[in-house]
Amino acid sequence: MEELIELNVRQGCILATNSEVKGTNALFEIVKSGRLGDIKNKGVPDNCKFLVLTQDCNISSKSNKYIELAQLKKAKVKDESKIEHIILGKDYNKLILKQGSEYYELSEILITKVKKDTISEYIRKTSIIIDTSLDPRTKKIVLDWRLLTYLREPFPHNFNTALWKYFTESDNWFNGFLLNNQDNIHSIRFYVEPEEEQAAQYDFSICVLLTDAGAAQQDIIEKEVDKMVRQFSEYPEINCLQISDDVNGLDEQTFPENLILSLTSTLDEFTFANAYVMPEFNFQYLCY
């Protein structure tokens, strides 16, 4: 069997049926249903494509006989703004990818394992072709969409409620700011105390981690983050530690030693100790 890696089958590439293949879709025989036994796929349409989810090391491993594919069904999208949360991976049941001018829906119930030698055979016959590969940003969205299904770390309930109330009442300007700076912002870190779901008040600290490109825009980004925390701190149940009258004095209080009080930080400055205190909450989809 030819190694799939040698055939350029890698994580994030999209497989499609060759347009010269007539009649029954060549992939019907190998992809018949989703991974959940009680939900049956109604069939694989001719315009369906397949996204490779398996890591490259497992694709090349001889001990692993399968690769994982996600079916991409063509979707009609009239207004992208109405499905932005699905495009950004907030809905953990489905995701919509945009490839060129086309949209494709990816459902978590239609993720299927297929034998590697079967895929290799179809590629050699040119029944399957490698259509394209995801760009790095879209690939990250897909992988986070799968990962965060199980590992997302939510805010305490009352804090989360206040945060989304702020986004709504402020017309989501901060969301738009993060999206516009997707090349400048790596991720966002939060410290929230207490961890109680129903606390009457929360102390928080936010730190925006900057990419190399973002470091050059640090002053501009920090100004906008400062605007956000001051607006959010007007809510009666929220207290931002970074706008305290005596920020330096906070070190003498009961807050963690490695708490970051700067609004922005470069990746070089941010340490593992900081990450333990300020985890990356389920918030990063805003800065894709």
C-alpha positions in Angstrom: 0.0 0.0 0.0 1.3 3.5 -0.8 1.7 5.7 2.2 -1.1 8.2 2.3 1.4 10.9 3.4 3.3 10.3 0.1 0.0 10.8 -1.7 -0.3 14.2 0.1 -3.2 13.1 2.3 -2.6 15.1 5.5 -4.6 16.6 8.3 -6.8 19.4 7.0 -6.9 18.3 3.3 -10.2 17.9 1.6 -11.0 14.9 -0.6 -13.5 14.9 -3.4 -14.9 12.5 -6.0 -13.3 13.0 -9.4 -15.8 14.6 -11.7 -15.1 11.9 -14.3 -16.6 9.2 -12.0 -20.1 8.6 -13.3 -23.1 7.0 -11.7 -23.0 6.0 -8.1 -20.6 8.1 -6.0 -17.4 6.0 -5.4 -17.5 7.0 -1.8 -20.9 5.6 -1.0 -19.4 2.2 -0.3 -16.9 3.4 2.3 -18.9 6.1 4.0 -22.4 5.0 4.9 -23.2 6.4 8.3 -22.0 8.6 11.0 -20.1 7.5 14.1 -23.3 7.5 16.2 -25.0 4.2 15.7 -28.5 5.5 16.4 -28.3 8.2 13.7 -28.2 7.1 10.1 -26.8 9.2 7.3 -29.4 9.4 4.5 -26.7 9.2 1.9 -23.7 10.9 0.5 -24.6 13.4 -2.2 -22.4 13.9 -5.3 -21.3 17.3 -4.2 -20.2 16.1 -0.8 -16.5 16.4 0.1 -14.5 14.9 3.0 -12.2 16.6 5.4 -9.2 14.6 6.9 -9.1 15.0 10.7 -6.4 12.5 11.6 -3.0 13.8 12.6 -0.2 13.4 10.1 1.8 11.1 12.4 -1.2 8.7 12.7 -1.8 8.8 9.0 1.8 7.7 8.4 1.8 5.1 11.2 1.7 1.5 10.0 0.0 0.4 13.2 -3.0 2.6 12.6 -5.2 1.2 9.8 -7.8 3.9 9.7 -8.1 7.7 9.2 -11.0 9.8 10.3 -13.0 11.8 7.8 -15.7 14.4 8.3 -18.3 14.7 5.6 -18.7 18.2 4.2 -22.2 18.7 2.8 -22.7 21.7 0.6 -24.8 24.3 2.4 -26.7 27.3 1.2 -25.9 30.5 3.0 -27.7 33.7 2.2 -26.6 35.9 5.1 -23.2 35.0 6.7 -23.8 37.3 9.7 -26.8 35.2 10.8 -24.6 32.0 11.1 -21.4 33.7 12.4 -21.5 31.6 15.6 -21.6 28.4 13.5 -18.7 29.5 11.2 -16.6 30.4 14.3 -17.2 27.0 15.9 -19.4 28.0 18.8 -22.0 25.3 18.0 -20.5 22.0 19.0 -23.0 20.0 17.0 -22.1 21.5 13.6 -19.7 23.8 11.8 -19.9 25.6 8.5 -16.7 26.1 6.5 -16.3 28.6 3.7 -14.1 27.4 0.8 -13.8 30.1 -1.9 -17.4 31.1 -2.6 -18.9 27.8 -1.4 -20.1 26.8 2.1 -20.0 23.3 3.5 -21.6 22.0 6.7 -19.7 19.6 9.0 -21.7 17.7 11.5 -20.2 15.9 14.5 -22.5 12.9 13.9 -21.1 12.4 10.4 -17.5 11.8 11.4 -16.4 8.4 10.1 -13.3 6.2 10.2 -12.3 4.7 6.9 -9.5 2.1 6.1 -6.4 3.8 4.9 -5.8 1.2 2.2 -9.3 1.8 0.8 -8.6 5.6 0.5 -5.2 4.9 -1.0 -6.8 2.6 -3.6 -9.4 5.1 -4.6 -6.7 7.8 -5.0 -4.6 5.6 -7.2 -7.6 5.0 -9.4 -8.3 8.8 -9.3 -11.8 8.1 -8.1 -10.8 10.4 -5.2 -8.8 13.5 -5.7 -7.3 15.9 -3.2 -9.4 18.9 -3.8 -7.7 21.5 -1.6 -6.4 22.0 2.0 -7.7 24.2 4.7 -5.9 27.4 5.4 -4.2 27.6 8.9 -7.0 29.7 10.4 -9.8 27.5 9.3 -7.9 24.4 10.3 -7.5 25.8 13.8 -11.2 26.5 14.0 -12.0 22.9 13.0 -9.6 21.3 15.5 -10.7 23.6 18.3 -14.3 22.8 17.5 -13.6 19.1 18.1 -11.3 19.7 21.1 -13.5 22.1 22.9 -16.5 19.8 22.7 -14.9 18.0 25.6 -12.2 20.4 27.1 -13.8 23.8 27.0 -13.5 25.6 30.4 -16.5 27.8 31.0 -16.8 30.8 33.1 -18.8 30.6 36.4 -22.5 30.9 35.5 -23.2 34.4 36.8 -19.9 35.8 35.4 -20.7 34.2 32.0 -24.2 35.7 32.1 -22.9 39.2 32.9 -20.2 38.9 30.1 -22.7 38.0 27.4 -25.1 40.7 28.6 -22.3 43.2 28.2 -21.6 42.0 24.7 -25.2 42.3 23.7 -25.8 45.7 25.3 -22.5 47.1 23.8 -23.5 45.8 20.3 -20.7 43.3 20.3 -18.1 45.9 19.4 -15.4 44.0 21.3 -16.2 40.9 19.4 -15.7 42.8 16.1 -12.5 44.3 17.4 -11.1 40.8 18.1 -12.1 39.5 14.7 -10.5 42.4 13.0 -7.3 41.7 14.9 -7.2 38.0 14.3 -3.7 38.2 12.9 -2.6 40.2 15.9 -4.2 38.3 18.7 -3.2 34.7 19.6 -5.7 34.1 22.4 -7.3 35.7 25.5 -6.7 34.7 29.1 -9.0 35.3 32.0 -8.6 35.2 35.8 -12.0 34.9 37.5 -12.6 34.7 41.3 -14.5 33.1 42.9 -15.2 30.0 41.0 -18.7 29.7 42.5 -21.4 29.5 39.9 -23.8 31.9 41.7 -21.5 34.4 43.3 -22.9 37.9 43.9 -19.7 39.5 42.6 -16.6 38.5 40.6 -13.0 39.9 40.5 -11.5 39.4 37.1 -8.3 40.1 35.1 -7.9 39.9 31.4 -4.8 39.5 29.3 -4.7 39.5 25.5 -1.8 37.5 24.2 -0.3 39.0 21.1 1.3 37.5 18.0 4.5 38.9 16.6 2.5 41.0 14.3 0.3 42.1 17.2 3.3 43.3 19.3 3.8 46.1 16.8 0.1 47.2 17.5 0.3 46.7 21.3 -0.5 50.3 22.3 -3.6 50.4 20.0 -4.8 47.0 21.2 -4.2 47.8 24.9 -6.3 51.0 24.5 -9.3 49.0 23.2 -9.0 46.3 25.9 -8.9 49.1 28.5 -12.1 50.5 27.1 -13.7 47.0 27.3 -12.7 46.4 31.0 -13.9 49.8 32.1 -17.3 49.4 30.4 -17.7 45.8 31.8 -16.7 46.9 35.3 -19.7 49.2 35.3 -21.9 46.1 35.9 -22.6 45.8 39.6 -21.5 42.2 39.9 -18.2 42.7 38.1 -14.9 44.2 39.4 -11.9 44.4 37.1 -8.7 44.2 39.2 -6.7 46.1 36.5 -8.5 49.4 37.1 -8.2 49.3 40.8 -7.1 52.5 42.5 -4.1 50.7 43.8 -3.1 48.1 41.2 0.4 47.6 42.8 -1.2 47.0 46.2 -3.1 43.9 44.9 0.2 41.9 45.1 -0.1 42.2 48.9 -3.6 40.8 48.9 -4.8 37.2 48.5 -4.6 37.1 44.7 -2.3 34.5 43.1 1.4 35.3 42.8 1.4 34.8 39.0 -1.7 36.8 38.2 -1.1 39.0 35.1 -2.4 42.6 35.6 -1.2 43.9 32.2 -3.9 44.1 29.6 -1.7 42.7 26.9 1.3 40.4 26.8 3.6 38.9 24.2 3.9 35.1 24.0 7.5 35.3 25.1 6.5 37.1 28.3 3.6 34.8 29.2 4.8 31.8 31.3 3.4 28.4 32.2 2.9 29.8 35.7 0.8 32.6 34.3 -1.2 30.1 32.2 -2.0 28.0 35.3 -3.6 31.1 37.0 -5.1 32.5 33.8 -6.4 29.7 31.6 -7.6 30.1 28.1 -11.4 30.0 28.5 -13.9 29.1 25.9 -13.5 32.6 24.4 -10.8 32.2 21.7 -13.3 31.7 18.9 -13.8 35.5 19.0 -10.2 36.1 17.8 -10.1 33.7 14.8 
